[in-house]
Structures are given as C-alpha cells and as structure tokens.
C-alpha cells in the first residue's frame, strides 16, 4: 500500500494506539470471504433481489450510489429551467381547443429527448387559456399561471399581467388523462404504439412549483419511473429509453447530441427547441443539487440494473434495535438517526467498478436461475478450481453449470458498495464464521464505537442494517458521535483549496498533546462542528501546558532543594497529605478526588465533553491558585513540617492529574510520570499502565470546594475593582467587606480570611449580614417579565406595581426564605431576582456584585504608609527581575543601591544593603 507508512507515522505521532501488525484490510482474502458469507445469509433470508431502479449515478465514477451517499454532498447551484410546450394530438372530444399544448416545467432539459409521458395531478384544478401575444392556447395548473406570467405575483403589475392571457375554461386534472401529445423530439416515436406519449396522473404533482405538469423520462427519475409503470407507459422488465453511456454522454440514439455530456447539452437542447417554438420561458433556477462525494461532480438519476437489500422489509426491527443502543449525544440517535431509519429505503449494494469485493451471484442468461456463493470452499467445489484470490481478475471468468438445464451461469458484472464492506466489519475483521467463532460471539455487540456525525447515514446505518438482518441485534452497545472539523472559514477542509494548516506542521510546532486537547475540549465531542483555528492550539500551549509544566518543575526544584538542605530525599507520603490541616491542602485534594469521582461516573456514561473541561479546570486551579498561595511552604519558609506536608500534597495531585489526563495528553503525562515514578518503588513503567485512580473518600469535601470557590469569586471581584481604579496589587488597601444574606456564606469567608487578605493585599477582611449595613446597601428587585407575563397575562401591569412597592424587609424575606407573598400571590426566587446595590460613599469604597447574590466592598483609598509600602514592593520586584536577567541563583548574594530625587517627602536617602534571595 503506497501511503501506509506515512499514515502509520501520523497516527503514531498524534498518540493514537493502533495495532498495525494485526490490523485488517478489506482487500484481504479472509475479509472478502466473510463479506460473501454475509451476503449469502441475506440471500437465504429472502432479503436480496435484482431489479431495475432509478438511483443516484456518478458519471465520473461510472457507478450508482446508495441514497444515503447522495445525501452527503448537496450544493446550491444554478441550473437552466424551461417551460416547454407539448402539443396535444386531439382533445376536441374533451372540449379542448384544436392546437392546444400542455406546458411542462423542468430543470433538466437534457432529459427532454427521453420524454415518454406527461403527468398531472387528477384532483387539482387546471386551466385552458389563450396567450394574447401568440394567440396560442395552452393548459397548465391554474394556481401555477405565475410560472409563465411572474408579474401575477406582483400586486402592482398583476392588473397588466391579467391582460396577457384569456382564460377559456377550468377543469380537474383527471379530465386530461389518456390524451396523446407530440414529444419535443421524435427519437423514440416508434414506441407510441406501445402506449407512450400519453398523459397520466399522479398525486406527487404539487402546486408549489413549476406548471403543475411534469414531463416524465422514466429512466431518469424515480417518481417518473413509478408513475409510468402504474400508468402502463412502460412495463417491468422491459428495456428503458436511456440514450446515455456509462460516462453520462448521449449515444447514437440521439444523433444531434451524440458524445455530449448531459449537463453540457442543456444549452444546445434549449436552443434547438426555441427554434422549434417549443420553449415559452427559459431562465436560471437556483436550487440544492446532489454531487458525488468522491469526485465532487454533479450526480444524475438513472435507472440501472442493480442488486438490492430489502431494508424496508426489516425497518421495524431496525428501529427496535436502535432503541437498545446508547448514543452520546442522545439527540443524534433520537432525531437524526431515528428519522433516517424511519424513512429507510431498499439499499442498492452493487457498484459498476473494477476494484472491490465481487458480488458472489451467478445468474443464467434469462435471469431465472440464481446461485449465491458464500465461501471459498463452496466456489471451489462448484467450479472445480482452486481459489487463491477473490478479486475480479481471478474469478470473472468462472462459470457454473446450471442445475435447471440453462447452460452456464455467469457472475454479475458488479462489485459490492464499499459501505457493505464497512457494515460487514464486525464479522469480517475476525474472519467469522470461518475462524474465531467463540471470540466473536463473546464480544458482539461491540462495547462502543466512535465516528463523525456524517456516518449516521453511512457506517452507523450499514452496521445496524447488517447486524439486524443477520442476528436481529445492534452491532454496538454504545456510540460516541463526533462533529466535523471544518476550515477556519466554516467550509469543508479541502486539499485543493488549501484552507487548513498542514497537520504535520501543527504537530511539529505545538506538539500532539496541544492539538489533541484542543480537539477533545471543543464542540466536536458534542457532535457540533468546529472551525479549526491554529490560534486555539497555540492558546492551549500557553494557558494549560506551560503553567502545568512550571507547576511540575516547581515541585521537582522544591524536592531537590529539600534534599540539598536536609539530606533527606523526597518520599511520597499520601497519609501525611490526607492528614493535613492546611485549608489549601484539604481543598486541592478535595478538588482532585471530587474530580476522580465525577470522572468515573461521567466516563461510564461516555460523556467525554463534561469531563475534559473539569480536568482543564483542575490544572488551572493547581497552577493559578494552589501553587501561588503556597510557594513559601514549598521552599521551607514556614518550617520543615509544612514543607513536607505541602510537597506530599503537591505530589499526590500531580500524580492524580497525570493519570487522569493521560488518555487526553499522553506524551506530556508520560514525561512527567516517568520522573515522578522514581520516588515510588515498584511503580509501573508507564502512566498508561495505570487505571483511573480510586477515590479517597476521606479527601472528598464538597463544602471545602464550595468555600474556596466563593473565596475565589470574592478575590476576582476585588481585583476587578482594583483594575477599575488603576490600583496595582502591590499597593496595600485598608479593607474588603463581603456582604450577604446567608450567614453560612459569611462564615465560609471568615475561615479563609487570611487567604483573601493576602491575595487582595488588604489590611483586614470583614463580613457583614445585609441587615447590618442598611446605610451602605439596599435591596432592589428585578421581575422575571417573561415568566410573570405568561402567568398573569393582562393583569401583569398591576402586579408590577405591587412588586415595585415591596420594601426592604419583604425583599430580605425573599432572600432568606426563597419566597414572598404579595397581595395573596406567592413569588419565588425564580420570579423575582433580588440584587444588592451599594449606596455608600463611592469616593472611598467601590462595590462589585458576586454570583449568588453577594456584594464585595473594597476600600480604594490607600494612605501614605500604604503608598510607601507599595513603593518598597515595587523595588523588590525590580531587584528580583534584575537577578533573573543576570542569571543569578537564589543563594547568590549581592549588593543593591537604591535612591530617590531629593525632597518630595520620599523614602529614606540612598543606601547600600546586601541582598540574598
């Protein structure tokens, strides 16, 4: 295989585990033999038939497509549309004027040479009218006169349009049935004696487009074919009028256009018919049209001999088996796939190609004797030949003796649709039933499969059809459906358009893990589309992997420093970490173990899209909060025991994070783990040999997680106020006050006040119940207009007035109890949103609302002492930056000199001091 090695290289580079040595290929003899077995089973069950059917046809690929394949590549295109006249032969006996013509509309002028019938709706009203400009009489559906006179749709021009024709009579379409007419071309006039060129009736003719008269070329339209069969225009089994070759070019049966591709012939056909005064109107028509998903060329519909699977016969079982499966997301199964099964049609499984698995069907010349072969051994026995390869060049010449005295049987000149091979994969990959019978039966249906949403009409469908037909069960238990990855402009990624960055360049530039996490943490895992942007991969590297790596490096450096200073190597002590009384230790362990608990439950339900954001959040919590708030503990600044406890905690979290993230970011996790494992005797060699960690129930603490989450919100609000006032974090402030109506929330902040003070650089942290700060905060109420409007209707205006009149006490009651009564009506927190509004001195304090109804008040006026401290902090920061720029180590001593302009009441005069660390 020409590009196999390149494919293997890329797959390995992105970290996808595939056993290439034991993989299967559909061209393998064992795979092809099972495909034959599958087909024979269907034939023996009476689900296979040969027939003539109008199917989507790819002229570029010289083959029919399955209906679901034709649905995969629709485009909006402009095709020529014409209103063509079909002069009636007679009609006087039905009260029609001599020389009257039927008017039919079509967007496929190339089918007009093959016209055999016209179809009208028997129940709709038709009109005979005279065109005043030409003096000729015509018939079309009454409500569709606008197709010929579009001005009828314009109220301003309608009056003038009505003068362009004279209505003669109206009648139901049934009156036209059986009338003969003259076709646009006389190529097949010889068939008139067999019943062609007559008007038939059909309910499929609608009044929403066209003229209400459909021109029928049964070889090129499914409805045309069916109505012509029903109307006796053609008969099943008869040769059809189809003057095209395999490439979609006209044959010698249509000499004026011989050798011309049908789509290219449109303009010449229109020109010829205009010269014959047959075209009354011609204009472009924009509509959605199917294109071949392989060649990206327009499809046509044509009747071809084919082999079919009777899917419609087992439709009820398909839908029942679909109900037994579990899909993520569920809407793909319940809507898209269910609807597809509900409207399933018989499946054309034969293709007119050379490469592929040959259909093992041998037929007599008259088509009455059919033999289907289901194995190599059976073909060898019947043919008397040794079979070593099942491809066409090795078996096409094999004939079988007839058992009915019909000479020799020849194989049909077709191969299987590739989707039939794909649907046979569960059995063919194991060469079932010829080998691995017990292995297959023990593992079928598959636990889960995953593919793109476009496979609802492809692989998912064919898997379900074949497994239902063979075993009356689904081929899988669980299914994860992915969305599609599009180019940044929202179009499909295209090699010809070069509208996406080369994968190998992305991998080389950012690494596989950054790409993997970008895709896994995107709408794709929820079956939505993703517009791929390189910036998203780059952002992952910056926001997740760099901080995560720095957190890992900090641990390694701290552990080495401990060993250098104490002579004791780092030893993991999970029991010490779990016994820690430090609130941040307890919080980060609670967050990690709570996530393990969540991850196990969600992964059991195959909801990857809920797990990944939480994993990414844990990385952010570790790097942006826990490590920053504990740096002085890691380096021994709070004593040896605190260092041991904090490092034990940090190691546990790093290890848990590595194991949980390993399936998502395998390379980074493996790198980190291989170093961390050196501290763990007998640890497995690779992180990928470990299972998801067990939950340490003692560490799970939902309240601690909630308390820290509240603390973080408070700190973020404080930072927002600082930003609004251009107050950097190095400037100390007097105090921050947290106001809330729930005393439990206030107590939570009080237990974490030291961290709030440090993070916001404030002298004190206060908490106040809303009832204690009436001079600073008032309550205001916002009604839920949509909900209450629907509830009270016309009386809502009066209700609004009552709500506006609610006092502070009533609103406080609503906050405390969750409901309040107003004039006999009860209102909940969903009906009325109560918010706090700061009414104090805004020159000294500013407020910021917090999620959950609280209010953060931050004092914004630093005094002179605080400004001096801010300057000192700024000096320290500058010194540290200079140390870093000079590549100095932490233990290196140096002298520093600082000073300020004379006067101005600044800090002390310039001085020299020694600095270390």
N, C-alpha and C positions, 0 to 999 in steps of 0.2 A: 504494500500500500504506500503510495507516493509520499504522503504527508503525515504518516503515522508518527514518526519520531518527533516532528515539530509539535504535533498535537499532544503527545505524551509529555514533552518538555514544558509546555504551557500549563497543562493540567497539574503537573507536579509543582510548578513554580507558584501556583495560587493556593497550594496546600490542600488539594482535593485527593482523598485516599481512594485509589482505584487499583485493583489487582490486574495489571495489564497482561500478566503472564497467563491468567486463567479467564480472560475475557472471551466473549463470544462475538462472532461476526455473522451477519445474516447470510453471507455467501458461503459459510461453512456447510459441508455436506450434512453434518448432524442437524444443524438448524433447519436446513431446507427439507430434510426428511420429516421432521416434526410438523412443519408447515403443511406438507402433503397430508399427514395424518389428521391434522385439524380440519382440513378441507373435506377429507373423506368422511369424517364424523358428521359434519354438517350435511353432506350429501345424503348420508344414510338416514339422517333425521328428517329428510324431505325439505331442507332449508335452502337448497341450491337449485337454480333454474337458469336456462339460457333464454335470452329474449332480445327483442328489439326495443330500445328505449332511448328517448331523447335525453342526452346527457351533456353536461359542460364538456367542451372539447378544446384542447390546446393545439392549435395548428403548428405552433413552434415545436412542441414536443411530440406531435403526431399521436396523441392519445387522449382518451376520455379521462375526466377527473371525477372523483366522488363529489356528491353535492356539498359535503362539508368542506372539501378542498376549495370549491368555487366560492365559498363564503369568506375565505381568508384574505382576499386582496381586492376589495372594491375601491374604485376611484371615480371621482366626478369628472365626466368627460362631455365634450360637445359632439353629438352625432347629428347627421342630417335627418330631418324629419320631412315627410311629404304627405300631402293629401292627393291620393291617386283616384282617377275615375275608372269604373268598371262598367261599361255599357251593358244594359240588360238585353237579353235576346227574348223579346216578347214582353209580357207583363200586362198587356191590354186586358186579359181575362181577369186580372186582379185590380183593374181600374187605374192602372198607371199609364201615364202619357207615353206615346211612342218616342223612342230615343232617350228615355230616362237612364241615367247612370247611377250606380251605387258609389259612394265616396268612402274610401277606407284610408286610415292614417297609419303610418308605420315609421319607425326609427331605424329600420334595417332594409333600405331599398335593395340591397343585394339579394334579398330573399324573393323579390317580385318575379324573377324568371321562373321560380319553382312554385308559384301560386297554383293551388288546386281547388280552393274553396273560399267563400266569404262567410263570416259568422255574425249573426245579430242576436240580441237578447230578445226572446219571444215575448217578454212581459213589458218591456219598455216601449215608450211612445216614439214613433218615427214620423218624419215629415217629408212630404214631396214638395219641392219648391222650384221656382224658376229664377235663375240668376239673371238680373236685368241687363248686365253688361254683355253677356254672351248669348242670352236668350235660351240657354240650355236648361233642362230640368234634371234635378238630382234628388237622391234620397240619403238621409243620414238621421241620426238620433236627434230628436227635437231639442233636447237641452244642451246639445253639443254644437249648435249652429255657430257658437263663438269660435270654434276651431277654424272655420272658414272666414268668418267675419269677426275678428277680435275686437272691433270697435263696440260690439254689443256689450262688452264688459265695462265700457266707459260711459258713465251716465251722461256726460256732456256730448258724447258722439253717438250715443245709441239711436237717437232720432234719425240721424243721417244714415246710419247703418241699416236701419229697417227699410230704407228706400232702395237698398241694393238688391233686394230679392222680394219675390211674391210667393207667399205660402199657398199651396194648392190643396193639400189635404193632410190629415194626420191619421195614424193607424198603429196598432200594436206590431211589434216585430214579427210575430208569428205569421202575419199575412205574407211576408216575403219568402218564407221557407219554400224551397224547391225551385225557385226561379233560376234560370240559367243566365250566364253572362259571358262576356268576352274578356279573357285574361289580358294582362299588359303585354305578354309575349306569347307567341304561338309555338314555342319549342315542344310542348307536350300536348298539343291539340289532339293528337291521336288517342289520348286517354279519355276523351269526352264520352265515348260510348260506354266506358266502364263506370260512369256516374260522376265524373269530376266536373269542375266549374259550375257548381250549384251553390245556392245559399243554404246554410244550415243554421241551427240555433244552439245557443249555449248560454248558461247563466253566468259564465265567467266574464262576459262582456259588460263593462261597467260604464257609468255615466260621469266619471271623474276625469277622464282624459280622452283624447282622440275624437273620432267622429261617431263612435258607437257602432262602427262596422269594422270587424277585424279581418284582415287578409290572412289566410291560412296557408302556410307551407309546412306540411306535417313532418318533413324531415328536419325542421329547424326550430321547433317549439313544442314543448311538452303538451301545453293546452291545445295547440293546433293538432297535434297527433291524436290526442284523445277525442277531440270533437269530430275529427274526420273519420276515426274508427266508428264512433257512435252514429255518425250521420251517413255511413255507408260510402263515403268518398274513397276510402281505402279499406283493405281487409288485412287482418293479422296474417303475417307470413308472406304477404306479397312484397315484391321489391318496391322500395320507395323511390320517389323522384328526388335524387340527391346528386346534382351535377357538379360535385366537388371532389378533388383528390385529397389525399391524406394531409397535404400542406395547406388546405383551405383555398386552393385555386380552382377556377372554373375549368371543367373538362370540355371536350369537343361537343358535348350535348348543347352547350351554349356557345356557339362558334364566335359571336361578336366579342365575347369576353374571355375566350379560352386562354388559360395560363395566367389570368389576372387574379391576385389575391382579393378575396371578397370585400374587405374593407376598402381596398383601393379602387374597387369597381363602382362604388356608390355614385361618385360624381358623374361617371360616364353613363350609368344607367339612368340617372335623373335627367341628364342632357338629352338622351335618346327619347325618353318618354315625354319630355317637354316638346320636342319636335313633333311628336305624335298627338299633341294636345291632351295628353293624359294627366299631366300634373297641374293641379289648380293652385297649390300653395307649397312652397319649399322654404324651410328656414332651419337654422341650427337649433338643437334641443339639448339642454344640459341635464344630465341625469347620472345616477350612480350605476357603474357598469363593472362586471367582474373581469379581473385579469388573472392570468396564470401565476400562481405563487412561485413557480420555478423560473419561468422565462420572463415574467413581467410583461407579457403581451396580451392583447385582448382575447378573451375566450369567445367562442361561438357555441350555440346549442345545435346539436345534430343527432339524428337517430343512428345508432350503431349497434351491431350485434355484440352482446356482452354476456358475462356471467354474473349472476346476482345472488346475494344472500337475502333471504326473506326476513328482513329486520322487522317489518310491520307485523309479522306473524307472532313475534315474541315481545312486542312493545310493552305489554302489561308486565311481563317478567322483568324486563329491563328496569322499569320504574320501581318495581318492588325491590329489586336487588340494590338499586341506588339508595333506597331508604335504609338499607343495612349499613351503609358506609358513613364515615365521619370525615367532614371536609373542613379545612381552615383556609380562608374564611368560609363561614357557612353559606353566605348568600350565593356563592358560585354554584354550590350544589342545589340549593333550594330554588334558585331563579334560573340562572343561565343554563346549567346542565339539565335540570328538570324540564325546562321548556324545549330544549333540543331533543330530549328523548320523547317528549310528548308528540313532537311533530316528525319523528324519525321516519325515513323512507327506506325502501329496499336499497341495499348497498351494492353498487357495481364494483366488483373486486378485480376485474380484468383490465389489463393495460396493453396497448399495442407497442411494446418496446422489445428490445433485444435482451437487455440485462435485467435480471430479476429471477425470482423463483418461477419456473414454468408451471402453468396450471396443469395438474395431472389428469386431464379429462380427454379421453379418446372417443371420437364420435364417427358414426357411419356417414356416408355421403348424404343420405336422406335425413339425417339428424334423429332417427328413431331409436338407434341403439347407442347408449352412452355407458362408458366404463370409466370409473374414477379409481385411480391407484392411490394407495395410502402408505406405501413403504417401498424401499429399495428392493427388498426381498420379493414383494408382490410383482413389481415390474420385471425383475429378473426371471421369475417363474413364468409370467405370461409372454415375455418377449424372447426368452431363451438367450439373453445377452447379459454379460457381466457389466454392472453399473458402477463406475468409479467417480462419476461426476454427474450432477443433475442439471447443469446449465444447458441452455438450448442447443448449443453446438454439439452436445453429446447425446441428446435424446430426440431432437426434432425429426430425425429420420426413422425412428422406431415406429412400426405399425403393429397392431394387434389383430389377431384373427377374430372374425365375427363369430358369435355363437348363435346368430339368427340368420345365417346364410346371406349376409350383406357384404361379403368381400372382406376388405381390411378396414380397420378403424384407424383414423389419423388424429394426432393430438391437435387440439385447438391452438391456433397461432397467437397465443397471448401469454403474458406473464402476470403474476399477482401484483396488485396495487401494493406499494411499499407499506401502506398503513395496515394491510392484512398481516404482513410480516411483523410489524411493530406490535399489533394486537396479539400475535402468537408468542411474543417474547417470554412470558412466564413459563411456557412449556418447552419452547424450542431451545432456550438457553441451557436447559438441562437434558436435552435430547429425550424428553418424555414422549411416549411411554416406553421407549426402547431401552432407556437406561435411567438410573436414579429415581425409580418409581416411588420407593419409600421416602426418599429425601424430599421429593417434590410434594407428595401428598401431606407430609408433615409440616411443610412451610407454606402451603397455599390455603387461603389467600395471603398475599404479602402483608406484613405489618403496616408498612406505609410506603407511599411513592410521592414524588415531588416533581412538578414541571410547571411551565408557564400557562397563563390563563388561556392562551390561544389553543391549548391542547384539549379544551373542553369539547371541541369539535374534531379533534384528532386522536391523539393517543388515549386519553381518558375514555373517549367514546368507543374506540375499537377494542380496548381492553374489556370494557363492560359488555359489548356485543358478543365477543367470542367466549368469554367466561360464562355468560348466561346461556348461550347456545350449547356449550359443551357440558357444563356442570350445574347450571341453574344457581350460580352464586357469583358475587362480585370477585374481581381479580385482586382486590386490595381492601384492607380494613380502614385505613386512614390515608388521607391525601392532603398535602400542603400545596396550595396553588400560589404561584408567584405571579407578579405583574410583569410587564415588559419594560426593558431598559431602552429608552429612546435617546436620540441625539439631543443636545442641549436646546435645539430649536423646536423640539417636540415631534420631529419627523422620525421615521424608522432609520436606524443606523444603516448606512449604505456604503459599501466599498467603492462604488462608482462615484458617489457624491463626496466621499472622504469627509463626512461630517462628524467624525468622532476621533479622539486621540488613539493612537496605536496601543493596544493592551500591554505589549512588551515595554513600551516607553513609560507607561504609568507604573508598571511593576518595578522597573529599574529606578525610577525617580522617587517613588514614595514607599515601595515595599508592598508585598502581598497583603499584609495584615491591615494596612490603612485602606486598601481597596476593598478587602473583604468586609471590614466593619462599616465602611460607607454604604455598601450594598445591603448588608444584613440589617442595618439600622435605618432603613429607608422605607418608603411606601411599597416597594416591590414585595416585601414579605406579607403585605396585606392585600395582595392581588391588584394593587394600583400601579399605574405606570410611573416610572422615574425618568426625569430628564437628566441624563448623566452630565455632571459638570466636574471638571478636573479640580476646581477650587474646593469642592466638597471633600475630595480625598486629601488635599493639602491641609484643609482645616482639621480633619481628623488627626493628622500627624501632629499639628500644632497644639490642639486643645486636649488631646487624650494621650497620645503616645509619649510626647516629650515630658509632660508633667508626670506621667506614670513612671517613666524611666528615671526621672530625677528623684521620685519617691523611693524607688528601688535602690538607686545609687546612694541616697542619704542613709538608708538602712545599712548598706554594706560599709560605708565610711564610719558610721557610728559604732558598728560592731567591731571594726578594726581598731578604732580609737580606744574603745573599752579594753580590748586585748592589750594594746600597747601601754595603756595606763595602769592596768591592774594585773596583767599577766594571765588573765583568765579568758579563754576563747569563748565566743558566744555559744550558748547551748539553748536550744528551744525549750521553753517551759510553759506549755499550754495551761497547766494548772495555776501557775503564777498569774498569767494573763487573765484567766477567768476569775481569780480571786481579787483582782484589782478593785480598789475603792475609788480610783480616779474616774470622775464622771465622763471624761472624754474616752478613756479606755472602754468603759462599760458601753458607751454609745456606739463606738465604731465596731465593737464585737457584736452588739445587738443588731446593728445595721447589716453586717456581713452574714450573720446567722439567720436573720429575718429574710434576707435575700435568698439564702440557700433554701429555706422553707418555701418561699414564693416560687423560686425557680423549679423546684421539684414538682410542685402542683401544676404550674403552667406548662412545663415541658411534657408532662404526662398528657396534657390536653393539646400538645403540638402548637401552642401559641407562642411562637418564637418572637413575634412582634411586641409582646408585652414584657418579655424577659430582657431583651437586649438594652432597651432604654434604662432599665433599672441597673444593669451591670455597668453601663457607662456612667450612671449617676454615682455608683459606689466609687468608681475611680475618681470622680470629681470630688466626692466627699472626703476621700482619703487624702488627695493631693492638696486641695484648696482649703480644707478645714482642719482635719486631724493633725496633719504634719505641721502646718503652720502654727497651730496652737500648742504644740508640744516640743518644739525644737530644743528649748532649754533643758527638757528632761532627757532627750536622746544624748546630749553631749555631757551629761552629768552635772548640769548646773543646779539641779535640785537634789543632788545626792546620789550615791551609788544604787540604793534600792529603787529609787524612782527610775533611774536609767534602766536597770534590769527589767522592771515591770513594763516600762514603755516599749523597750525593744522586743520583749516577749510578745506584747500585744501587736506591735507592728509586723513582726514575723508571721504571726498567725493570720493576720489579714492579708498580707502579701501572698501567703501560700494558698489561702482560700480563693483569693481573687484569681491567681494563676490557674487553678484547677477549673474554676467556673468559666473563665474566659478562654480556656484552651481550645474548645471547639470553634470559637469565633476568630481568635487571633493566635493561631497555633505556633507561629515562629517566635514571636516575642515572648509568649508564655513559656515556650520550651527553653529559650535562652535564660530567662530569669530563674526558672525552676532548676535548671542544671547547676546553677550556682547555689541556690538556696538549699538544695538537697544535700550538699556537702556537710551541712550541720545536722542532718538527720540520718542516723545509722540505718542501713538496710532499706533506704528509700528506693522505690522503683527507679529505673534508669531514665524514664521519660515521663513527663506530665501526662502524656496521652495514654499511659498505662493505668492511670488513676480514675476512679469513679467520682462522680459528683460528691462533695463532702457530705457527711452526715450532719444533721442539725444538732448543735449543742444547746439543748433546751434551756439549760441554766443561763445561757447568754442571751436568749431572746427576751427582749424587754421593749414592748411596743410603746409604753409610756415614756421611756427614756428617748426613744426615737422621736416621738411627738414633741417632747420638751425641747430637744435640740433643734428640731425643725422650726419651732416657734422662735427660739433664740436666733437662729439664722435669719429668719424673716425680719426680726427686730433690728438686727445688725445691718441688714441690707437697706432697711428704711432709713436708719441713721446715716449710712453712707450716702444715700440719695440726698438727704438734707444737706450734708456736708458739701456735696458736689454743687448743689444749687447756690450755696453761699461761698464757693471757692475756698473752702476750709480743708486743707490737706490733712491727712491722717496723722502727721507729725505734730499737729497743733492740738494740745490738750483742751478739753472743754469742761465746763463745770459739772453738768449732769445730763442724764437722759431719763425720761419718765415714761413708763408704759401704763396706759390706761385701758381697762377692760371691764366688762360687766360680769365676768366669771372669776371668782376668787381662785379657782383651781389654776386658771391660766396665770394669774398673778403669782401664785406660789411657785409655778414652774420656772418663771423668770427669776424669782428670788434665789432659787437653788443654783442658778447658773449666772448670777450677777457678776461674779469675778471675771468670767469669760467675756461678758458683754462689755464690762468696763475696759478690759484690756483691748478688745477688738475695736471698740469705738473711741478709745483713748479719752475716757471721761473720768472725772474725779469720783462720781457716785452714780449709782443706778437706783432709781426709785420705782415703786409700783403703786398705782392708785386705782381704787374702785371708782367707777364712773360717778357714783353718788357722792364721792368725796371732793370732786373737782368741778362743781357746778359753775364756779366762776371762770373756769377755763374751757370747759367742754359742754356743748349742748347736743342733744339728740335731734336728728331730722329723719323724716320718713319719706320713702320713695315707693309709691304703689306699683304693683305689677299690673300695668294697664291692660295688657293683652288677656291675662288670666281673669282679672276682675271685670273687664269689659264684657267678656263672654259670660261671666257669672250673673251680672246684674242687668245687662242689656241697656235699655233706655233709662233705667234708674241709676246708672253709674255716676252721673253728674252729681246727684245729691249725696251719694256715698263718698265721692271725692271730697266734698265739702266737709263731711264729718271726719274724714281721715286727716285733713289739714288742721282740723281743730284739736287733734289729740295733743295732750300736754306731755311734759317731760316724764311725769310719773307713769302715765299709761304706756309710753314708749319704753320706759325702763322695765315695766311689767312684761311687755312683749319680749324684750331681750332676755329676761330672767326665765320666763316660763315657756316661751316659744309660741304664745298665742295671746290675743287680747280681744275683748268684746266691745263692739261699738254699736249702740242702738239695736241690741238684740242679735247682731250678726257677729260671728266669730271669724277672726282673721289669724292666719298662721304666719310664720317667718317667710314662707314662700309667697304669700300675698303682699306683705309689706316688708320692704328692706329698710332696716334701721341703721343709720350711719352716725358716727360721731363727727362733730365739726368743732374745730378749735376756734375759740372766741377771745383768747387772751391776748397779751401784748406780743405782737409779731415782730417787734424790733428786738426782742430778747430771746424768743423761742419760736421754733417752727415745728409744724406737725406733718405727719405722713401716716395715712391710713394703712393698716396692715390687714392681710387676708384673714378673715374670721371675725372681723368686727372691732379689732383693737385699734388704738391710736398711739403713735410714738411721738413724744415731745422732746426735742433736743435743744438745749441751751446753746445759742450760736455766738455769744459774745465772750471771747477769751480775755482775761485780764492781763496786766503787764507781766506778771510772773509766768503765766502760761505762754506768752509770746517768747520770753527768754528761753523757756524750756523747748519750745518749737525750734528756736534757732540752734540750741545745743544738739537737738536730734538731727537737724539738717547737717551740722558739722560732722557728726558721727557718720552719717550716711555718706558724705563726701569722702571721708577718710577711708571707709570700707571700700568704696568704689576705686579709690586710688590704690589701695592694697591689691585689689583684684587686677587692676590694669598693670600693676608692677609684678604680677605673678608671685606675690608673697604668700607664704604658708601661714596658717593660723597661729603657729607658735613663734613666728618671726617677730622680733622686737624692732621698733623704730622710733624715731623722734618726730614729733609733729609740732608745727608752729602755726598759730592762728592769730588773727587780729582784726580790728575794725577801724573805720575812719575815726579821727579824734572828735570828741564831743558827741552830741546826739544822745547821750544817756544810754549808750550801748553796754555790752558786757564788759568784763574787766579788760585791762590793756593786754597787748600781745605777750604771750608767754610760751615757753617750751615745756613739753611733757613727753615722757616715754610712754609708748603705747604697745601693748601686746594683745593680739586677738581682737 
